[in-house]
């Protein structure tokens, strides 16, 4: 289960930054930082009975996107807890939606700051 939103034109921006000489690893650092910030918020947004589900929130490390995921094979109930399951009297928690709402206004600001830092580090 993952949370996220799409930024139009991001692929082109990343292509242009790479053409300028910004390293792919720099972009991975930027998106990793965003994803970890989202995962940190998501852990707190997940209601806890035992804390196992909240403990599975993690961010990715990719050059073109930041994704927060919850769940794994040992914790397969992330979907029903997030979206609900009326037949089993499980109410939706929507921790992915809460994480998206929290990160959306922050993501572009954090992304821009990370890109500026990468550009300065490369002396561009």
GUROKOL-52633 format. One record per residue (C-alpha): residue number from 1; x, y, z. Coordinates in steps of 0.2 Angstrom, whole numbers, plus 5000, padded with zeros to 4 digits. Example, Ala and Ser with C-alpha at 12.3 -4.5 7.8 and 13.67 -1.06 7.14 Angstrom:
BEGIN
  nr    X    Y    Z
   1 5062 4978 5039
   2 5068 4995 5036
END
This chain:
BEGIN
  nr    X    Y    Z
   1 5000 5000 5000
   2 5007 5017 4995
   3 5003 5035 4997
   4 5007 5049 4985
   5 5002 5062 4973
   6 5008 5067 4955
   7 5017 5083 4950
   8 5015 5087 4932
   9 5031 5091 4923
  10 5043 5083 4936
  11 5050 5071 4923
  12 5055 5085 4912
  13 5063 5095 4927
  14 5073 5079 4932
  15 5079 5077 4914
  16 5085 5095 4913
  17 5094 5094 4930
  18 5103 5079 4924
  19 5108 5088 4908
  20 5115 5102 4919
  21 5126 5090 4928
  22 5116 5086 4944
  23 5120 5069 4949
  24 5106 5055 4950
  25 5112 5051 4968
  26 5108 5070 4972
  27 5090 5067 4966
  28 5089 5051 4976
  29 5094 5060 4992
  30 5081 5074 4989
  31 5067 5061 4986
  32 5073 5050 5000
  33 5072 5064 5012
  34 5054 5068 5006
  35 5049 5050 5007
  36 5056 5048 5025
  37 5047 5064 5031
  38 5031 5057 5024
  39 5034 5040 5032
  40 5038 5049 5049
  41 5022 5058 5048
  42 5013 5042 5042
  43 5019 5032 5057
  44 5010 5045 5068
  45 4994 5046 5058
  46 4992 5027 5059
  47 4981 5023 5074
  48 4990 5010 5085
  49 4984 4995 5093
  50 5000 4985 5094
  51 5011 4997 5083
  52 5015 4984 5070
  53 5007 4992 5056
  54 5014 5010 5060
  55 5031 5002 5061
  56 5030 4996 5043
  57 5029 5014 5036
  58 5044 5017 5026
  59 5050 5029 5012
  60 5058 5024 4996
  61 5075 5030 4988
  62 5072 5033 4969
  63 5078 5047 4958
  64 5061 5052 4951
  65 5048 5050 4965
  66 5045 5049 4984
  67 5033 5035 4989
  68 5028 5030 5007
  69 5022 5012 5009
  70 5014 5003 5023
  71 5013 4984 5026
  72 5023 4969 5021
  73 5020 4950 5021
  74 5020 4949 5040
  75 5008 4964 5041
  76 4996 4961 5027
  77 4981 4971 5034
  78 4987 4988 5029
  79 4974 4990 5015
  80 4959 4985 5026
  81 4964 4996 5040
  82 4967 5011 5028
  83 4952 5009 5017
  84 4940 5000 5029
  85 4931 4984 5028
  86 4912 4986 5032
  87 4909 4967 5032
  88 4921 4965 5046
  89 4916 4981 5055
  90 4933 4989 5051
  91 4932 5008 5050
  92 4943 5017 5037
  93 4958 5026 5045
  94 4964 5034 5029
  95 4982 5036 5036
  96 4988 5037 5018
  97 4976 5052 5014
  98 4981 5061 5030
  99 5000 5058 5025
 100 4996 5065 5007
 101 4987 5080 5014
 102 5001 5084 5026
 103 5015 5082 5013
 104 5007 5090 4998
 105 5010 5108 5003
 106 5027 5104 5010
 107 5033 5093 4996
 108 5037 5106 4983
 109 5045 5117 4995
 110 5056 5103 5001
 111 5060 5097 4983
 112 5065 5115 4978
 113 5076 5117 4993
 114 5084 5100 4990
 115 5087 5104 4971
 116 5095 5121 4976
 117 5106 5112 4988
 118 5111 5099 4974
 119 5114 5113 4962
 120 5125 5123 4974
 121 5135 5107 4979
 122 5139 5104 4960
 123 5144 5122 4958
 124 5131 5126 4945
END
